[in-house]
Amino acid sequence: MSSSDNFKVKLLKNLGLKRTLLVTGGAGFIGANFVHYWLANNIEDRVVVLDALTYAGNIENLNLVKDNVNFEFVHGNICDTALIEQLLKQHTVDTIVHFAAESHVDRSITGPDAFIETNIIGTYSLLKASKKIWLDEPKTQGKPPIPHRFHHVSTDEVYGTLGPNDPPFSEATAYSPNSPYSASKAASDHLVRAYHHTYGLAVTTSNCSNNYGPYHFPEKLIPLIIANILHDKPLPVYGDGQQIRDWLYVEDHARGIELVIKKGQIGENYNIGGNNEWANIDIVKLICSRMNQAFQHNEQLAQQYPLAQKAFAQKSEELITYVIDRPGHDRRYAIDATKTNNELGYEPVESFESGITKTLDWYLSRSDWWLPLMAKP
Ligand SMILES: NC(=O)c1ccc[n+]([C@@H]2O[C@H](COP(=O)([O-])OP(=O)(O)OC[C@H]3O[C@@H](n4cnc5c(N)ncnc54)[C@H](O)[C@@H]3O)[C@@H](O)[C@H]2O)c1
């Protein structure tokens, strides 16, 4: 950037008209959808993605924006505090949106180390760098803090599990995480909170329910079921399949985060959810029936997916296979998003019907994206 460009950026920033976001984990499922959403809806803003490209990160998730002049990708780790400090300065970042995490509960049970490292130490590293660049350095120079926001993306899993008749989780629900994944996310939420209360860092946190949509890695329930039907493979369902999750279309999550960043109160947590509870087995059956219909109405699918014999025969449900339950498997999550709805005017745009249709269409037309990922360890 030339010095006159730099001057313009600072002027617009001072007028509150332009932001520079550092999006961690922007090559993952929700991060990539968020980057697409943000650049399409905030065309004055710049977005720098920092991503370590673990097995879950995929640079191709950002192909849609790779030629956008307001977009830049940096390959690096959030645990590298010196790198974060450098990026905050070099790009005059004023907003961090922190998605980077190890996110798969099953993997946290078999190998918790990476979850402790990225979700806890990595978040601490980001907080430390933010405090230094936005608060401490200006102070030593006799200047006011740099206007900033640290937005932390968290999950409803930090609240633990609900019984069938319990009220949904609100922001006042006590944390009670049950898996190494949710415990590491809870720890990171607490660190973010502490950096606000202790040092005055301008933070917000959002706790969201299960997301679905494009670019979802095919180890997670919805894309796994789609991919397995298309390969005529068993559809694994844990235990009795009656675990209940509250599903939200991923772009509606991005919209909620945008509202929290623009209108949320500093230091506050906001629940984001779709008011859309489904038992896992019912989601699996729904996808089976929608895939059967897709094969019935579109003859080309049988040529495109010759292995999908059960879908072709309208019998995808026959692939359902009950497997031994995940240890410590939470029974039910449900989000009470009243605070976010009332304070920020948040409402999801997609119904489950429209969101699942978009998702199935996307996976049916994008085997070039998900097929290579099926081979990843
Ligand atoms: N998926 C959901 O349903 C859901 C729901 C609520 C909240 N969340 C939260 O949203 C965030 C994103 O979830 P997701 O499903 O997109 O995850 P994901 O696993 O698809 O993506 C995570 C991204 O972070 C990157 N990453 C991992 N470790 C890193 C490190 N040390 N440094 C830099 N980058 C690193 C990965 O390469 C990947 O691109 C997570 O914080 C998760 O806890 C997810």
The ligand as a Gaussian input file, in Angstrom:
#p B3LYP/6-31G(d) Opt

LIG

0 1
 N      -19.119000     -26.369000      12.878000
 C      -20.041000     -25.984000      13.732000
 O      -21.187000     -26.463000      13.662000
 C      -19.745000     -24.962000      14.793000
 C      -20.780000     -24.497000      15.602000
 C      -20.492000     -23.489000      16.539000
 C      -19.223000     -22.972000      16.648000
 N      -18.225000     -23.454000      15.851000
 C      -16.890000     -22.849000      15.980000
 O      -16.639000     -22.163000      14.759000
 C      -15.242000     -22.190000      14.452000
 C      -15.041000     -22.732000      13.062000
 O      -15.598000     -24.055000      12.987000
 P      -15.519000     -24.889000      11.636000
 O      -16.574000     -25.926000      11.713000
 O      -15.466000     -23.971000      10.483000
 O      -14.100000     -25.603000      11.809000
 P      -13.165000     -26.281000      10.733000
 O      -12.507000     -27.420000      11.445000
 O      -13.899000     -26.540000       9.462000
 O      -12.087000     -25.159000      10.385000
 C      -11.077000     -24.769000      11.285000
 C      -10.049000     -23.960000      10.519000
 O       -9.051000     -23.523000      11.443000
 C       -7.769000     -23.776000      10.886000
 N       -6.819000     -23.991000      11.992000
 C       -6.809000     -25.029000      12.860000
 N       -5.783000     -24.883000      13.722000
 C       -5.172000     -23.710000      13.414000
 C       -4.060000     -23.004000      13.957000
 N       -3.390000     -23.470000      15.013000
 N       -3.705000     -21.817000      13.399000
 C       -4.389000     -21.337000      12.323000
 N       -5.430000     -21.977000      11.758000
 C       -5.820000     -23.144000      12.303000
 C       -7.946000     -25.019000      10.018000
 O       -6.919000     -25.139000       9.032000
 C       -9.325000     -24.764000       9.425000
 O       -9.230000     -23.997000       8.253000
 C      -14.602000     -23.031000      15.540000
 O      -14.037000     -22.166000      16.495000
 C      -15.750000     -23.823000      16.141000
 O      -15.486000     -24.110000      17.499000
 C      -18.457000     -24.438000      14.929000

